[in-house]
Amino acid sequence: MYGDDATVRKILTESGDTWAVVGLSSNRQRAAYGVAQVLQRYGKRVVPVHPKAETVHGEQGYASLADIPFDVDVVDVFVNSDLAGAVADEAVAKGARAVWFQLGVVDEDAYARTRAAGVDMVMDRCPAIEIPRLT
């Protein structure tokens, strides 16, 4: 795991409430769908980011982070590890305060780049598991 409990708690409680969820679609079978519901239950605004730009959980979707016309605080990444680094770079460019790679999503180089840019980051953890545990 990358990101200790203190970093996880900081992201969940201090980094802001607008979470762009990359990989979130209307497919109820995907983990992103359920995790986004949990985030909403804990007061987070969830912004779907998916090539289909679908509305999910009542929130307008966007095809990319760059297409979102407002600031996002945290970028939660549900894509394969080989694609995740580029998403982390986009999150830094977008001005996100934190990046969260989901369970099984690991890119050590992206972690190092993101942290070097001064952005908090967690990898290989799930906010739906951590938020009830640490807040």
C-alpha positions in Angstrom: 0.0 0.0 0.0 1.1 3.5 -0.8 -0.3 6.2 1.5 -0.4 5.8 5.3 -3.5 6.2 7.4 -2.7 9.8 8.1 -2.6 10.6 4.3 -5.8 8.6 3.7 -7.6 10.5 6.5 -6.3 13.8 5.2 -7.6 13.1 1.7 -11.0 12.0 3.1 -11.5 14.8 5.5 -9.4 17.8 4.3 -8.8 17.6 0.6 -12.3 18.7 -0.4 -15.6 17.2 -1.4 -15.6 17.2 -5.2 -14.3 13.8 -6.4 -13.8 13.0 -10.1 -14.2 9.2 -10.5 -12.3 8.1 -13.6 -13.9 5.0 -15.0 -17.4 5.6 -13.5 -20.2 4.6 -15.8 -23.8 3.5 -15.4 -22.7 -0.1 -15.3 -23.9 -1.2 -11.8 -21.7 -4.3 -12.0 -18.5 -2.3 -11.9 -16.8 -1.4 -8.5 -16.7 2.3 -9.4 -20.5 2.4 -9.3 -20.8 1.2 -5.7 -17.8 3.1 -4.5 -19.3 6.3 -5.9 -22.5 5.6 -4.0 -20.6 5.3 -0.8 -18.7 8.5 -1.4 -22.0 10.3 -2.0 -23.4 8.9 1.3 -20.5 10.5 3.0 -21.2 13.9 1.5 -18.8 13.9 -1.5 -19.9 15.2 -4.9 -19.0 12.5 -7.4 -18.2 13.6 -11.0 -18.2 10.7 -13.5 -15.3 10.6 -15.9 -15.7 8.0 -18.7 -15.5 8.1 -22.5 -19.3 7.8 -22.7 -19.8 10.9 -20.5 -22.9 9.4 -18.9 -24.8 10.9 -16.1 -24.4 8.7 -13.1 -25.9 9.0 -9.6 -27.5 12.3 -10.7 -24.2 13.9 -11.7 -23.3 14.9 -15.3 -20.4 12.9 -16.7 -17.4 14.1 -18.7 -15.3 12.3 -21.2 -12.0 13.4 -19.6 -10.7 15.4 -16.6 -9.9 18.2 -18.9 -13.5 18.5 -20.0 -14.7 19.2 -16.4 -15.5 22.9 -16.3 -14.9 23.3 -12.6 -12.2 22.4 -10.1 -12.0 18.9 -8.6 -10.4 18.2 -5.3 -9.7 14.4 -5.6 -9.3 12.2 -8.6 -10.3 8.6 -7.8 -8.9 6.3 -10.5 -10.6 3.0 -11.6 -8.6 2.2 -14.7 -5.9 -0.4 -15.4 -2.5 0.3 -13.9 -1.0 0.7 -17.3 -3.3 3.7 -18.0 -3.4 5.1 -14.5 -0.1 7.1 -14.7 -1.5 9.3 -17.4 -4.6 9.9 -15.4 -2.5 10.9 -12.4 -0.6 13.4 -14.6 -3.9 14.8 -15.8 -5.0 15.2 -12.2 -1.9 17.2 -11.3 -2.4 19.3 -14.4 -6.0 19.9 -13.5 -5.0 21.1 -10.0 -6.4 18.3 -8.0 -5.4 18.3 -4.3 -5.1 14.5 -4.2 -5.1 11.4 -6.4 -6.5 8.0 -5.3 -5.7 4.8 -7.1 -8.1 2.0 -6.3 -7.4 -1.5 -5.1 -5.2 -3.2 -7.6 -4.2 0.0 -9.4 -0.4 0.5 -8.9 2.1 2.7 -10.7 5.1 3.5 -8.6 6.5 6.0 -11.1 3.1 7.9 -11.1 3.1 7.8 -7.3 6.6 9.4 -7.2 5.7 12.0 -9.9 2.5 13.0 -8.2 4.1 13.3 -4.7 7.0 15.3 -6.2 4.4 17.7 -7.6 3.1 18.2 -4.0 -0.1 16.3 -4.5 -1.2 13.8 -1.9 -1.7 10.3 -3.3 -2.9 6.9 -2.2 -2.5 3.7 -4.2 -4.1 0.2 -3.9 -6.7 1.2 -1.4 -10.5 1.9 -1.6 -12.2 4.9 -0.1 -15.4 2.9 0.4 -13.4 0.7 2.8 -11.4 3.6 4.4 -14.0 6.3 4.9 -16.1 4.5 7.5 -12.9 3.3 9.2 -11.0 6.6 9.4 -13.6 9.3 9.6 
